Amino acid sequence: MRHDDWVLLLLLGAMALALRLIGLYGGKYLSANSVAQAMLSALPGSLLVALVIPELIARGIAGWLAMAVTLVLMKNTNNTAVGMLGGIVTTGLCRAAGLST
């Protein structure tokens, strides 16, 4: 290995350690801060919206239809797997019908 490779490995290891330490000690601050707690509790929903909505827009009517089927099945059955399976089947049917891009 060249000298540059060793330097890179050392720096990557130091960065990984620093990130772990920041998470460990930063968690103590976040648990005491009510604003940070509110932001963290809203994070899963905002990430879901940020990841799902652009994909639905790109998929058009087939994506919105699959989402609707998934939500209805999940709400009525209280089973995530059934809802996901319904969305997958709906997506497949839409592709077979030529509705998907």
N, C-alpha and C positions, 0 to 999 in steps of 0.2 A: 504494500500500500504506500501511496505517496504521502508526503507530509501534509498536503492539503486535505486529504481524506481523513487523517487523524484529527486535524483541527475541526473539521466539519462534524465528525462523530462526537468529539468533546463538547462542542457548542450545542449540538442537538440534545445530548444528555443533560447539559446544564439547563437548557430551556425546559425540558420535560420535568426536571426536578423543581424548577422555579414555579411552573404551572401547578404542580401538585401542592407545593407549600402555600402558594397564593390561595388555592381552593381550601386548604386546611385551615389557615388562619383567617381568611376572608369570611368563611362561614360563620365564625363567631361574631363578626361585625354585622353580618346580614340578619342573623337571628335576633339581634337586639334593635335593629332599625325597622320601624313599621313601614316606612315608604319602600324600602327594599323588599320587605315581605310581600307587600301588595303587588309590586312589579313581578316578583317571582311566581306568585299565585296566578297572575294573568298570562304568564309566558306560554304555558302549553296551548291555550286556546289561540293566542296570536300566532304561534308557530304553525299550528294546524291550518289556520286561515291563510297564512303566507305561503304555505306549501300546496294547499288544495285548490284554492280559487284560481291561480294562474293556469293550472292544469285543466280545470273545468272550462275555463274560457277557451283554451286551445282545442279542447275536444268537441266543443259545440253542443248540439242538442243531445248527442249520445252520452256525453259526460254528465250533463245535467239530469238526464233520465236515469242513468246508473246511480247517481248520487241520491236521487229521490227514492228509488227502489231500496237502496241501502238504508237510508234513514227510516223509511216506513217499516222495513223488516226489523231493524234494530229496536225501534220504539215498541212495536207490537210483540216481539218475541223476547225482548231483553237478552238477546244472545248476539254477541258481536260476530261470531263465526257465521251464523246464518245470514246476518246482514251483509257481510263481506262476500259470501258465496252468491247471494242474490245480485250484488253489484257486479261481480265477475261474470255471472251468467248473462245479465243484461248487457254488459259491454260486448260479450261474444255475440249475442243475438243482433245487436246494433251493427257490429262489423259485418255479420253475415248478410244483413239487410242493406248494407252499403251506406249506413248513416254516419259511420265514424270516419275521421280523416286519417 
